[in-house]
């Protein structure tokens, strides 16, 4: 099959704690940059054109293998673009009742769910939204299997397994770390527990390439492969950086086809980040500039509130037109307006000195931003906007009542 997609991502840089591809031309032209800078800040702006290019890459994988790819809402839940995502992908996977309901209401395709544990009082509603329910343990499955069996629709059940192998360096994102609560390990696994189970699910990756999947799959097959022939499907989980420039898509296709043909199973993938990778921006404005050993610029975007992975991962997001510290003539430390002393975005250099009122555009701000942001200190959330050939459209703005209702 001829490849019909082309990535906008070129070059290498340190981002999210490792060397990965970044957008060097940002995927947008100067006119779009000026349009983004003109809107009220702070604001997340997702580029529909870049989103579609990612989805075309993922659809190529589906067409080449017959696998089914789901949008993991934990990474990207901007439901105003669900109709676009639904043009390409099979459906969504959720981690909670509310995510399941959002996918059911706003995309209307397959709805999957996995949770480390389900609440009794929520499970009937979960059943009403989902066609696939993955359980973390045999005990959870036994607790709820009668409800699934007696549902007024067909629901397929899965069991998450933990291969106890991963190549993730940041422990907070490692589902296979020692003492992990996520998935059933080999020593806790019993063939008797598979009665009524339609599929096995594993998740052992984070922002990684298909060579990592190949090594993970070797371990998964060694520990659980003897049961694959009994299954209707195998779910490879998330963490596949399929839309990154250096990602080996053909290797992924080979792995999927090998498993599918060897065991006669349907294969699912459920990335969240790969859908929205390098498709979005966060535009912010410089509010003040001060000096304390170095020049410091305070912005109306906050690492703590608006891009928490900057602190959690940690990583240094890119700004259009900026450089590394001291690479360009003027270097600044950028921070937010909260009282948290560690609300620091990073150090950046610029060709010209920053001025109060200057707009700065952070790249790769679609995934794990809107889904993780918060209103600490009562700091308002960025508005949400979409850009395409017709211009910029603000989809949602937040107000005081949004803050008050949470409390």
Secondary structure as UniProt FT lines:
FT   STRAND          10..15
FT   TURN            16..17
FT   STRAND          18..22
FT   TURN            26..27
FT   HELIX           30..38
FT   STRAND          43..47
FT   HELIX           48..65
FT   STRAND          68..72
FT   TURN            73..75
FT   HELIX           79..81
FT   HELIX           82..86
FT   TURN            87..88
FT   STRAND          91..94
FT   HELIX           97..106
FT   STRAND          110..114
FT   HELIX           120..129
FT   STRAND          132..135
FT   HELIX           138..149
FT   STRAND          156..161
FT   HELIX           171..173
FT   TURN            175..176
FT   TURN            178..179
FT   HELIX           186..188
FT   HELIX           191..194
FT   TURN            195..196
FT   STRAND          199..201
FT   HELIX           210..224
FT   HELIX           225..230
FT   STRAND          233..235
FT   TURN            242..243
FT   TURN            245..246
FT   HELIX           249..263
FT   STRAND          266..269
FT   HELIX           273..276
FT   TURN            277..278
FT   STRAND          280..291
FT   STRAND          295..299
FT   HELIX           303..306
FT   HELIX           309..312
FT   TURN            313..314
FT   TURN            320..321
FT   TURN            325..327
FT   STRAND          330..335
FT   TURN            341..342
FT   STRAND          344..350
FT   TURN            356..357
FT   STRAND          359..363
FT   TURN            367..372
FT   HELIX           376..378
FT   STRAND          383..388
FT   TURN            389..390
FT   STRAND          391..396
FT   HELIX           400..405
//
